Amino acid sequence: MATRGTTAPNRLRRVDRWLVGTQAPLLRSSIPPPLVVDLGFGASPVTTVELYERLRRVRPDVEVVGLEIDPARVEQAVRFLAGLDRPEDYQGLTFARGGFELPVPRPPLLVRAFNVLRQYDDEQAQRAWERLCAGLAPDGMLVEGTCDEMGRRAAWVTLRPSAVSPAQPRTLTFSTRVSSLCHPSQLAERLPKALIHRNVPGERIHRFFADFSRSWASTAPQSVFGPRQRWTAAVEHLSSTWPVIQRPPAGGRARWRLGELTLPWAAVAPR
């Protein structure tokens, strides 16, 4: 089904920054040029254009396809692309009609699906995961998540097929503009579909937020040095009891200072 289409420039900057910062080795190792799909780009293609521009810094020959099931949105995206100042600089960017079947020239290395699955029920979302992962290149990855309207808070899951599951979640990442965050519980509003209804007593994700809240309270004195310092201190405190990924490229203080926190999926998976 078509999404509401809500979008805005830079709304997906956080996940794009994460892709550029943590998936550069994957993009650079691809032969032929990597194909990336932006699924459900919405009423405006601006975030797909931004994704293309950002990935080109890592891999200049990257190809990006924006997919939408609404033909009117695809037509508008094509016109938008043609109207750019230098459309010849976007030779690797195209738009097409399509959905979970991924009607693209070859299996993509990456699929970004943001603000797409929250409108589905749990069973439908799981089937969408499986269908999308089935269409990936052998070493490909699905990044599925949600963000708020301004892109200040986001959360996403990475998935790959495995021997035990056609769509195996690997990690969960939170990313926030720390200067606008009053409390870690605000991040729960952006949980992906697989977890949004699981933030209840007895579930791992609920315990995670309870422990993060305690870490947040215990590091309140760090606020005098600024919100970034408090966030970093809170994540470091949390990592003493939770398996927060601490090594680059997906973890460590450099990522924490960006307002990010990444966990293995197994730590928060629904019971």
Secondary structure, 3 states (H helix, E strand, C coil): CCCCCCCCCCCCHHHHHHHHHHCHHHHHHCCCCCEEEEECCCCCCHHHHHHHHHHHCCCCCCEEEEEECCHHHHHHHHHHHHCCCCHHHHCCEEEEECCCCCCCCCCCCEEEEECCHHHCCHHHHHHHHHHHHHCCCCCCEEEEEEECCCCCEEEEEEEECCCCCCCEEEEEEEEECHHHCCCHHHHHHHCCHHHHCCCCCCCHHHHHHHHHHHHHHHCHHHHHHCHHHHHHHHHHHHCCCCCCCCCCCCCCHHHHCCCEEEEEHHHCCCC
